[in-house]
């Protein structure tokens, strides 16, 4: 799929910068999972976890540090996997491994099962087909396993990002469109913006996400919505100690992020 190959190349331009950024944050004791993820995950001691779309492994490593017995990170980009392994080595973290794979093809090459599938912060929009994603998750989960997601809220993703900080709410990205948005730049939250990096992003609706998971045999335990964002999308203020950002004007107006937990139906297979 040409879109996937373009995304692989685009994200590969960020890999070294992301590694350097996350290594510095870890060494300065500043890297954390945001407070909502920490609260909702709770005690993961002894769990076996697979982290889909792991980038250069910073969250994967944090899960291992939180007590998971085994964490496997999966990412499309070869350089991300290279730097994820390097980051784990630099930080002397064991019980982590990293596998290069397109999520759309992961079920063909990986048969292990896990207590939890984890995905977080800016992941879902890079996937062209949530039905394949959801079916892959079901195959990865043990019978008592569950999925945890923290990501951008689809409602927020419709706005013109250059105006929302000024309290101008214009729809730039159609909520119901099935065509990906095409962009020639990438990066900005842990790297300088890279030009000439054509990439494709799919805006999946809330119903797309929930319906894909339920069709795959998963039960939605919760779907929570938050006014804070996990990256600075423009003129936002950091929320002290929480790993999140907020607009002063948006205490109760619109969601910027969401979390979801889905467990295996006992009779799904």
Secondary structure, DSSP 8 states (H G I E B T S, - for coil): -HHHHHHHHHHHTTHHHHHHHHHHHHHTT-----HHHHHHH---TT-EEEEES-TTSHHHHHHHHTT-SEEEEEES-HHHHHHHHHHHHHTT--SEEEEE--GGGHHHH----EEEEEEESS-GGG-S-HHHHHHHHHHHEEEEEEEEEEEE-HHHHTB-TTTGGGT---B-S-TT--S-EEEEEE--SSS--EEEEEEEE----HHHHHHHHHHTTEEEEEEEEES-BSS--SS-EEETTTTEEE-TT-SSS--SEEEEEEEE-TT--
